[in-house]
Amino acid sequence: MEKKKTGVKNVLIGAARCFPMAILVAIVGTICSVLLITTDFKDELLIRLVWTLILGFPLYIAMELLIDRLKLRLWIRLLLYVLVLAFSLFHFFVLLPEISGITSAFIIRELFWIVSYLLLITFIPLWQRGKTNDDFWQYNMALLTAFVVTAAFCVFLVVGIFVGLATVEILFRVGLDYHIYPQIWTIVVGIVGSTFFLSQIADNTKLAQTGIYRKILNIGQFVLIPMVVIYFIILYVYSGLVLYQGVWPDHVVSFMIIGFSVLGIFSTFFLFPLSRESRWVKCFVLVLYVAIIPQVGVLIWAVWFPLSRYGFTENRYIVLLFGVWLVVCSIYMLWSRRKDLRFLPLTLTCLLVFGSVGSWSAFTVSKQNQLHRLENIASGVGMFSEGVLSPASQHVSMEDEREISNIISYIVSVHGLDTLRPFFPAGSLEDLGDLQGDNYSLSEKIVTQKLQLKYYDSIDSSSGVFYYSRNTEPISSTITAIGDYDYTFELSGPRSDDEWPYIVIDGEQYGISFDMSSAMIVFSLDTGKKINVDLTEFIGTLYEKYGGYQNILLTKELTMEVVDSDFQAKIIFNGIGGKMENGKPSFDHLDMTVFLAFD
């Protein structure tokens, strides 16, 4: 590229020469966004057009960086422009659904593609022989610096303009159109910001490792390294704890392992120059990649239980995919002599593309796996025949009802109602069109009306979460006779110390304590005697009968009696919530009315 010249005019000309299509896309996208804001985001055509242009912007940058670095012939350049333009048109007319038909799967796929295009920008200009890790590091530091400077420039510019407009409105009592503020923000970011950013990366001049960057690196090593070390200590302590207890690790830990590992890998890249000068930084890099591999084992362990029991979902697929990537990167960085840093974004780009397209993608695999599970469960209870679902002609267990509810809820919310249409008689789902966009109501109607089953919320599947509360009943059915009892009072919790205060009856102290983790109420009498009331069986019966989340029950179903030789009690639970694990409940909410009598 030509040497960068000073002056606003030369800066704009240089950016336009290097990134003509990217700047054109930014201008057109900004104009469409300004018009869209005027419609209060109600014009579907503009929404689709703006999204297509946003998706194409980083792709055009990557393509034009490749064209410039490889010095391609004119006809090859034109061919690449035509191919990218054709893909954008294909995306707009074929891949992009109507706004009402956008699903979670579509959004995740689009995010995969955007991240892939951004990753292309980080390495594609350096995909040439002779390029070293130093070139890669300096180029990406230049990108990072350009992004930070551009973001700060846009923020200051927007704030300055907003303050000026607000001053005019206040002093001159002028009521400006409320659209003007988001429109100005869009223009500044879309045209000014993008052009400013592209003008900085149009120059291939290397970053000099001057004092400012050395200071940043020196500060970074004393911030990033301790942070990553602490994170991994936490992960290893947790892993040791679950191994010692012999329980399944929480599936949330898999996302933490991915996040902390990615942060660690970024730290090794950021501190790359120091890894050749400082022994302790070099040691940190080595230990990090060694430490990642066992944690990937914990990651697979954490996701294996829900995967083996409830099948594939996009989240579980992506977790496994990132686990493979972390292992591959760790092995490469440990045993490869070259240790090419470009390997990291290249393999991540391939991973995202692999997981987003084809019959092996996260979306296809998850959808087919859940549909297959639905077929198997429905067939087992006589609800699936000749490829069509129908109401059951026999008793369906609560567990099967829950599984069917959750599969349908997943398919509707992630893949859309159209995925289920082939499994129902033609036209039988048309009356649900008014509920399009309300995935909860849509799923509930399909389960309760079309399949005539009880609907269970998806939170009630593998989570074990439960909550029971008293129904709003007529007053005649909620009156409780206390003739057999001497005293009544109410308790609610939890308390920070898990201990209820003593109550005083006829000058004597009686203690009531509650262990939220073991579901045990302990009554301490004035004689020193303690009476343990285990709620495991009581809650277990409710959970087996009604399932978990948000069940509103009759008072009699939330009432239990405790009888002892010295004392008797009746407990009415107004609300009780917690989590069921391995048949044992633990509580995080309790609200109850207690009736006591002493012999």
N, C-alpha and C positions, 0 to 999 in steps of 0.2 A: 504494500500500500504506500501511497505517497506520504511524505512527511507531513505531520500535522501542522497546520498554520493557525495563527491566532486571529481573533476577530470573530464576531458573531456570524457574519456573512460566510467566511471561509469554513467555520465550524458546520454551518448548515449545509453548505455545498459538499463538504467532505462526507458528512453523514448520508446525504442523498445519493452520492455516487456509490458508496459502499452498500447501502441498504435501501435501494429505491422501492422495492415491493413492500418491505417491512414498514417503511414510513407511509406508503400509500395505504396499507391496511390500517395503520394507526389512525390516519386522518379520516378514512371512511368509517371506521369503527367509532371514532369520537363523534362524528356528525350524526350517525345513527343513534348513539347513546343519548346525545342531547335531545334529539327528536323523541326518543323513548321516554325520557324524563318528562317531557311536555305532556305525554299521554298518561302520566302516572303509572307507567309500566303495564299498560293494558293492551298495547298493540302486539299481538303474538308474532306477526311477521318480523317486526323490529327486534323482538327478543331473540328469535331464532337467528337472525342475521348478525346481531351483536355477539352472540355466543360463538358462532362460527368464526367470526373475525378474531375474537379473543383467542380461540384455540389455534388459529392459523398464525398469529403474530410471532410466537417463539419459533414456529416451524420455518417461517420465512427467514428469520434471523439466522438460524442454523444453516439453512440452505445457502444463503448469501455469504456466510463465512466460509463454507466449503468451496463455493465457486471462486472466491477471491484467493484462498490459500492454495488451491490446486491449479489456479490459472487456466481454467477450462476454456475450451474453444467456444466460439459464439453459439454454434448450433447445439452444443451440449448444454450450455446455459439456458438457451430457449427451451430445450426439451425439459429440463428440470423445473423451470417456471410453469410450463404447461402441465407437468405431472402434479405439482403441488396445487395449482389452481383447480385441476380436475378432481383432486382429492377433496378440496374445500367444497366444491360444488356437490360432489357425491355425499359428503357429510351433511350438507344443508338439505338436500332433496331426499336422501334415502335414510341415512343413519339417524338424523335428528327427528324425533317424533313430535307430535303435537304437544303443546305445553301440558295439557291435561293427562297425557300418556307418559310423562317422564317418571321413571322409576328410580329407586335407589341404585339398582344395578347399572343403569345408564349413567348416573352421576359418578359412581365409582370408576367406571370405564373411562369417562371423559377426564377425570382427575389423573388417572394412570397415564393417559396420552399427554396431558399438559406437562406432567413431571418428566415424561420421556423426552419431550421436545426441549425442555429446559436443560436436561442432562446432556443432550446433544450439543448444546451451546458450550458446555464446559470442556469438551474434549475434541470435538470434530475439527476445529482449526489446527489442532496439534497432531492429527493422525497422519503423521509423515515420518519417514525414516530420519534419524538424526535428532529428533526431538527428545529431550531428556526430562527427568522429573523436575529439574529446576525450571525448565520452560513451562511445564504444566502448572507448577505451583505459582510462578510469577503471573502467568496469564490469568489464572483463576483468582488470585489476589487482586489483580487489576479489575476483573469483573465484580468482585465483592466490593471493592472500593468505589467503583463507578455506581453500583446500585445504592450504596449507603449515601454517597454524595448527592445522587439524583433524588433519593427519598427526602433528604434534608432540604434540598433546594425546593422541591415541590411543596413541602410542608410550610416553609417560611413564605413562599410566594402566595399560597392559598390563604394562609392566616393573614398576611398583609392585605390582600384584596378583600377578604371577609370583614376585617376591621374597618377598612375604608367604606365599604357598602353599609355596614351597620352604623357608622358615624353619620353618613348621609341620611339614613332612615330616621335616626334620632334627632339630629339637628334641624333637618328640613321637613320633618314629619311626612316623609314620602314612604308610601307602602309599596315596596318592590314585590314583584311576583316571587312566590316562595320557591319556584323552580330554579331561580337564578343561582342559588348557592350550590346545589348539586351539579348544575350545568357548568359552572365555573370550575368546580373541582374536577369534573370529567375532562374539560378542555385542558386544564393545566397538566393533569396526569397523562391523558391520552395523546396529546400532541407535543406540548412543551417538554414534559418529562421523558417521553419515549425518545424524542429527537435528541435531547440532552444526553441521555444514556447511550444511545447509539453513536453519538459523536465521540464519546470517550473511548469506546471499544473499537472505533474505526481505526485507531492508531495502534500499530503492533509493537510500539516501543515497550521494552521490558521495564518492569518496576525495578528501580535501583534499590538495593538493600541499604537504604539510608537510615539515619538515626531513628526516625519516627517508627519505621517498621521493626527495627531491632528492639525498640522499647516496647512495642505492642507484643512482640513475640516473648520477650522476657517477662512481661506481666502475664501474658497468656499461660505460660507454663506453670505459674504459681496459682492460677485460677482453674484452668481446665483439668490439669492432671489431678489435683486433690479432689475435685468434684467427681470426676469419673471413678477414681479409686473408692471414694465413699459410696457411690452408687453400687459398685460391684461388691463391696463388702456387705452392703444391705442385702443384695441378691443372694450371696453365698450363705449368709446367716439364715435367711429365710429358707433356702434350699436344705440346709442342714437340719433346720427345725422340722420341716415336713418329712424328711427322711427318718428322723428320730421318732416322730409321732406316727409314722406309717400311714399318712393320709394323702389324698390327692391335693396337689398344689392348686391354688385358685387360678382360674384361667386368665384373670387379669394380669398375672405376673408375666405371661407371654408377651404382652404388649410392652411392659416395662423392660423386659430383656431386649426387645427389638430397639426401643427408644434409647436405652442407655448404651447399647452396642453401637448404634449409629452415631450417637454423640461421641463415643470413644474413637470411632474411625475418623470422624471429622476432626477431632483433636489431633490425631496423628498426622493428618494432612496439614492442618494449620501450623503445627509445630515442626513440619518436615525439615526446614533448614537447621533447627537445633538438634535434630536426631543424629546428625553427623558430627556435631561438636560437643554435645553433652552426653556423658555416660548415663546419667539417670533418666534423661528423656529417651535415649535409645533403649534402656531397660524397660521403661514404661510401655513403649510400643510393643516390645517383645512379649511382655507379661500380659498386655491387653489382649493380643490375638490368641494367646494360649488360654486366657480366662474365658474368652467368648465361647469356645467349643463346648465345655461342660454345661454352660448355661443354655446353649441350644438344646442339649439333652433335656434340661428341665423344661424348656419351652415346649418340646414335643410331648413330654410327660404331662404337662398342664393341659394341653389341647387334646390329648388322646382320649380322655374319658368322655367329654362331650361329643367328640368326633365318632367314637365307636358306638355311642348310645343314640345320638341324635343326627348323625350323618354330617355331610359337608354343608357349610355355608360359606359365603364369600370371606367372612372374617377368618374362619379356620383355615381356609385355603391360603389366604394371604399370609397368615402367620407361618404356616409350613413353608411357603415359598420364600419368605424372608429368612427363615431358619436355614434353608439350603444355601441361600446367598451368603449368609454370615459365615457358615462353615467353609464354603468355597473360598471366600475372601481371606479368611484366617489361614487356611492351609496354603494358599498362594503367597501371602505376605510372610509366612513363616519359612517356607521351603524353597521358594523361588529365588534364584540368584539375582534376577533383574529387578524384581519388586517394582514393576511399572505402575505408578499411581493411576494411570489412565484405565487400568484394569477395573478399578472400583466403579466409576460411573458407566463404563461400557457394559459390564455385567449387570448392573442395576437396570440400565435401559433395556437390555435384552430380557431381563426378568419381568419388567412391567409390560413389555409388548407380549411376551409369552403368556402372561396371566390375564391379558385383556382381549385376545382374539383367538378364534378357532374353537374347535370342539374340546380342547384341553383347557380353555380359559376358566378363570374362577367362576364366572357367571354361568357358563354352560354346564360345567361339572356340578356345581351346587344345585342348579335348577333340576337337572336330570336326576341327581341323587335324591332330592326331596320328593320329586314326583314318583320315583320308584318306591320310596318309603310309603308314600300315601297309597299307592296301588297295593302294596303288600298288606298294610294294616287294614285297609278297606276290604280287601279280598278275604282276609281272615275272619271278618264279622259279616260277610255276605252283603257288602255294600258296593262291590265292584264287579261288573259283569259286562263282557263284550266292550271293554274300553270306556264304560260310562259309570259314573258314581250315582248312587240312588240311596234313599233312606233305608236304614237297616230293618230287616225283618226279624231280628233276634236281639237279645240284650247285648248292649255294648258297655264294656267296663269303663270306669272313670279314667283309667290310664289310657285306654284307646281313644276315648273322647278328647282327652287332653292332647294326645299326640296329633290327632287329626286337626284339632283347633289350631295348634301351633304351626303345623305344616301349611295349612291354608292361609293363616295370618302371614307367615313368612313369604309365601308365593305372591300374595296380593300386594304386600307392601314393598317387596324388593323387585319382583318381576312383572307385576301388573295383572289385572283381571283377565286379559286376553290369554294368558298362559293357562288358565283354568278352563276356558270355554270348551276345548275339545273333550273335557272329561265330564261334561254335563249334556243332557239332551239339547238339541239345537233350539236356540231361542229362550232357554229356561232362565238365563241370567240377564236377559234384556231389561227386566223390570228393576234391576239394581243400578241402572245407569245414572240415576239421580244421586247416588252415593259416591260416584267417582271422585276420588280425591280424599274421601274419608275412609281410610283403609281399615280402621278399627270397626266402624259400623258395617262396612262391606264384608269383612271377614265374619263378623258375628251373624249377619243375615244369611250368608251362605251356609254356615254351620247349623244355625237354629231353624231356618225356614226350608232350605233346600235339602239338607241332610237330616233334619229333625233330631239333632243332638244338642247336648248342653255345651255352651261355648265357654272355654277357659282362656283367660288372657295369656299372652305369650310369656309374661313374666313368671307365670306359674309352672313352667316346664322344668328346666334343670336347675333353676335358682333355689327352689324350695321355700321361697318367700310366702308367708301367709299373713293374713289380717282378718280377724273376725270382730264384728261389732253387732250390737243389739239393733233389732229392727224398730222402726217407729210404729209401735202398736197402739191400739185403742187403750185408753187409760184403764178400762176394766180388766184387761189382761196383763197389766204391768204392776198392779198392786200386789205387794208381798206382805203376807201376814207375819207379824213378828211376835205373836203371842208366845211361841216356844222359845223366843230369844230375848235376851236382856238388853243388849246394846247393838247399835248399828253405826257404822262410819264408812267413809270412802278413802281409798288410796289411789294414787296415780304415780307413774314413774316413767323412766328410770331416775334414780338418784345417783349422784356422782360417786357416792361411797357404797352403793348397793345396800344400804341399810335404812330401814324405816325407823322413825323415832319411836320411843316408848310411848304407850298410851297409859293413862292413869285411870283406873276404875276402883272406886271406893277406897282411894288412898293407896292402892297397890299398883305397881308397875308391871305392865305386860309388854313384852317385846315382840315385834314382827319384823323379820328380815326376809329378803328375797334375793336369791342368787339368779341373776338374769341369764347367766351362761348355762346353768344346769337345770333351770326351770323348777326350782325348789322353793317353797314357802316354809319358813320355820316360825312356829309360834312358841314363844318362851313364856311359861306360866310363872306366877309368883312363887311357886314351890321350887323353882329351878328346873322343872321338867321341860323338855323340848319336844315338840311334836312336828315332825317333818311331813310336809304335804308335797308329794311328787306329782307334777302336772303332765308328765310324759304321756301317760295313757290317755288322759283327758284330751289333750291336744292331738295326740295321734289318732284318736277316734274321729275327731272333727276333720282332720286333714285327709284321712282315708275316705270319709264320706263326701266332703265338699271341695277338696282340693285346697288351693292356697289363697291367692290374692283377692281382696275386697269381697268377702262373703258377709252378707247381712243376714243374721239368724234370729230366731225367736229367743225370747228370754230363757225359756226352759232349757234350751240347748246350750246356753252359756252359763248354766247354774250347776254348781257342784256342792256336795255336803261333806263335811268332815266330822266324824264322830269318835270321841275318845271317852275313857272312863271319867275323866275330870272336866271334860270340856266338849262342846259341839259348836260347829260353825257352818254357816251357809255363805258361799261366795258367788256373787253374780258379776260376771265380767261384762263391763260396758264396752270395752274394746281391748283387744289383745293382739299383738303382732310380733313377728320375729321370723326365724328361719329354721327349716327342718333339714338336718343333716344326719344321714345314716340312722334315721328313725328317732333321732333325739332332737327335741326342740330347744332353741335358745330364744330369748326375748329381747326386743329393743323398745317395746312399748307395753304399758300395762295400765289399765284403768278399771277399778273394781269396787263393788259395794260389799261390805263384810257385815254379817250378822253373827253375834256371839252370845253364848249362854254358858254358865259355869255351874257345875254340880256341887 
